[in-house]
Amino acid sequence: MRGEFEYVGTKPLGTGCLPDLNAECIGVPVKEFRGALVRPFINARLTAGVNFLVASGYTGQTLENFYPSDIQEVAGVPIPSYASVSVTYRFGRSAAP
């Protein structure tokens, strides 16, 4: 079993994103919680696992200009949350003593 929490706070991205072109543009904070659980069965021949990510925020945050305006906007790619399940079976002879 493992778990991890990551928090990246807001960061300044530059100026020019508001009607006041000297205003500072601030990014959105990113929060991520990752976890995994793997359990062996049948003398470790069968393993079942679950992985997941619960996230909020954006990755690759930057400033973008949208023509014809001189005002910049904060842009980024949303981080999706997910969960996955895996099952592995090892064929062959048992390595038990």
N, C-alpha and C positions, 0 to 999 in steps of 0.2 A: 504494500500500500504506500502511496506517496501523495502529497498535496503541496501546493505552492500558491502563494498569493503575491501579486505584483501590482504596485500602484505607481503610476507616473503622473505627477502633478501637472498643472498648467504651465506652459512655457511661452515666452514672448516669441512671436513669429515675424515681427517687423511693424512698420507703420503704414497707414493709408487705407484701413479697412472701413472706416466710418466716414461720414461726410466731412469731418475734420481730418484732413490728410496727415496731421501730425499725431493723431491718436494711435496708441499702441494696440496691436492686434494680439489677442491671447488665444492659445489653443485650448482644446477640451481635454480634461484629464482622462487617463485610461486606467481602468481597473480590470484585472484578470484573476480568476481563480481556476487553477488546473488541478485535476486529480486523476488518479489511476488506481485500480485494484485488480490484482491477478491472483487467481486461486487454482492450485493444482488438485486434480482428482485422479482416481484409479492409478495409484502409485506413480504419479506425475506423468502419466501418458496422455492425459487430457488436461488442458488448461483453459480456463475461461477468464476473460478480462473485460474491464470497462474503463474507457478513457473519456474525460469530459473537459470542456472549457466553458466557463460562464464569463462573458466579457461585456464591457460597455466602453464606448469611446471610439476613436478613429486612429488608424495608423497612417503614417505618411502625411501628417498634417503640414500644410504649406499655404502660402498665399497665391491666389490666382487672379489675374486681370481678365475681366470679361469685356471684350470690345463692344461698343465704342466708349464705355465708361472708364474713367481713370480711377475709380474706387476699386480696391482689392477686397476679395472675400477669402475667408478661411475655408480651405477644401481638404478633404481626406477620405480615406476608404473605411467604411464601417467594419468593425471587427465582429464576425459572426460567432455566436455560441454554438456548440455542437456536443454530441455524445456519440460514442461508438462502442460496439461490442465485438469482441473477437473470441473465437473458439479454435483451439489447435489440438490436433490429435497426432501422436507420434506412433507410426506403424513400426512393425519389426518386433524383435525379441526384447523382453524386459531385461534391463541391466541390473536387476535386483540380485543381491548375493545369495 
